[in-house]
Amino acid sequence: MRQEVLTWEDVDKLIDHLIPQFETEFEALVVITHGGIIPGGILSEALKINDLFIASVDFPNELDMEKQREKNRLLAWPKFLQFPDESLINGRRVLVVDDVWGSGRTMTAVKNRITGMAGIASTCVLHFNPYRSLFGTLRPDYYAAVTDAHIVYPWEIKRGPEAVLLRDF
């Protein structure tokens, strides 16, 4: 699979491409861990949205997947580890943010849960990969670029005590 490594300048250009697309004013953002945290933070600042919430969603891990057939794994129900309370979502226009729409499972699960709470959800990603999507012609409401590559964002570089000690400053 082709890989693209992005810089912070690349991310700025993607955000600048997204902002004019928004057709409505949002009252809250729900960012999906881990990939949506940084683009969601940038968008919340740019759009002046103060209500920023986290959604953490888990699907079966690799060991569980080996025990199941491929089709069953892809249809697995998500486990919501963290999600805003219904009182924070009900009746509000919510922008759901992640870095990439690959299979679309996580974004679709979050959007459906918000809709189930009577929120009005719109989806937003930096990159949309229509070749991996499990949802046919369904796509994010807003996206900055279409890709078939594995994207490496600048916040995904190796960090931690070991990495910092090895760097030259």
C-alpha positions in Angstrom: 0.0 0.0 0.0 1.2 3.5 -0.9 2.1 5.7 2.0 2.0 9.5 2.4 3.7 11.3 5.2 2.2 14.7 5.9 3.7 17.8 7.5 2.0 20.3 9.7 1.8 22.6 6.7 0.0 19.9 4.8 -2.5 19.6 7.6 -3.0 23.4 7.6 -3.9 23.3 3.9 -6.4 20.5 4.5 -8.1 22.4 7.3 -8.1 25.5 5.0 -9.8 23.4 2.3 -12.5 22.1 4.8 -13.6 25.4 6.4 -15.3 27.0 3.4 -17.3 23.7 2.8 -19.4 24.0 6.0 -23.0 24.8 5.2 -24.2 25.3 8.7 -23.0 26.6 12.1 -22.3 23.8 14.5 -23.0 24.0 18.2 -20.7 21.2 19.3 -17.9 19.0 18.0 -17.4 15.3 18.8 -13.9 14.2 18.1 -13.0 10.6 17.7 -10.0 9.3 19.5 -7.2 9.2 18.6 -7.0 10.6 15.1 -9.7 13.2 15.4 -8.4 15.0 18.5 -5.9 17.3 16.7 -8.0 18.2 13.6 -11.0 18.6 15.9 -9.1 21.0 18.2 -7.9 23.0 15.2 -11.5 23.1 13.8 -13.0 24.1 17.1 -10.6 27.0 17.4 -11.2 28.1 13.8 -15.0 27.8 14.0 -15.1 29.2 17.5 -16.9 26.2 18.9 -16.4 25.8 22.7 -18.3 22.6 23.2 -15.8 19.9 22.3 -16.5 16.3 23.3 -14.7 13.0 22.9 -15.9 9.7 21.5 -13.8 6.6 22.0 -15.0 3.6 20.1 -13.6 0.0 20.2 -14.2 -2.8 17.7 -13.0 -6.4 18.3 -9.3 -6.7 18.6 -7.0 -8.8 16.4 -7.3 -11.9 18.6 -11.1 -11.7 18.5 -11.0 -11.3 14.8 -9.0 -14.5 14.3 -11.7 -16.3 16.1 -14.4 -14.9 13.9 -15.0 -15.1 10.1 -14.0 -11.9 8.2 -17.6 -11.0 7.4 -18.7 -11.3 11.1 -15.8 -9.2 12.3 -16.7 -6.3 10.0 -20.3 -6.4 11.2 -19.3 -6.4 14.9 -21.1 -4.0 17.1 -18.9 -1.1 18.5 -18.2 -0.7 22.1 -18.4 2.9 23.2 -15.7 3.5 25.8 -16.3 7.2 26.1 -19.2 9.3 24.8 -20.9 12.6 25.7 -24.1 12.5 27.7 -27.3 12.7 25.8 -28.1 16.1 27.4 -25.0 17.5 25.7 -26.1 16.3 22.2 -30.0 16.4 22.2 -31.3 18.9 19.6 -27.8 20.3 18.7 -26.0 20.5 15.4 -22.9 18.4 16.0 -19.8 18.1 13.8 -18.1 14.7 14.2 -14.4 14.8 13.4 -11.8 12.2 12.6 -8.6 12.1 10.6 -9.6 9.5 8.0 -12.6 7.6 6.8 -11.2 4.2 6.0 -13.8 1.5 6.5 -16.2 4.1 7.8 -17.3 1.9 10.7 -16.2 4.2 13.5 -17.6 7.4 12.0 -20.9 5.7 11.1 -21.3 4.3 14.6 -20.7 7.7 16.2 -23.0 9.5 13.8 -25.8 6.9 14.4 -25.4 7.2 18.2 -25.7 11.0 18.0 -28.7 10.7 15.7 -30.2 8.3 18.2 -29.8 11.0 20.9 -31.8 13.4 18.7 -28.6 15.3 17.7 -28.1 16.5 14.1 -24.8 15.0 13.1 -22.5 15.9 10.2 -19.3 14.0 9.5 -15.9 15.5 8.7 -12.5 14.0 8.0 -9.2 15.1 6.5 -9.0 12.1 4.2 -11.6 9.9 2.6 -10.6 6.5 1.2 -13.6 5.4 -0.9 -11.6 2.2 -1.8 -11.8 0.9 1.8 -15.2 2.1 2.7 -17.7 -0.6 3.8 -20.7 1.6 3.1 -21.0 1.7 -0.7 -21.7 5.2 -1.8 -22.0 6.7 1.7 -19.3 9.2 2.3 -18.4 11.9 4.9 -20.4 15.1 4.7 -17.1 17.1 4.6 -13.6 15.9 3.6 -10.5 17.7 2.5 -9.0 15.0 0.2 -9.6 11.6 -1.4 -6.9 9.1 -1.1 -6.0 5.4 -1.6 -2.8 5.8 0.4 -2.0 5.0 4.1 -1.7 8.5 5.6 0.9 9.3 8.3 -0.1 12.5 10.1 2.6 14.6 11.8 1.1 13.8 15.3 1.7 10.1 14.6 5.5 10.2 14.7 7.2 8.2 17.4 7.1 9.9 20.7 7.8 9.0 24.3 10.8 9.0 26.6 13.0 6.7 24.4 12.3 8.7 21.2 13.0 12.1 22.8 16.3 10.9 24.3 17.5 9.7 20.9 16.8 13.1 19.2 19.4 15.7 18.5 18.3 19.1 19.7 
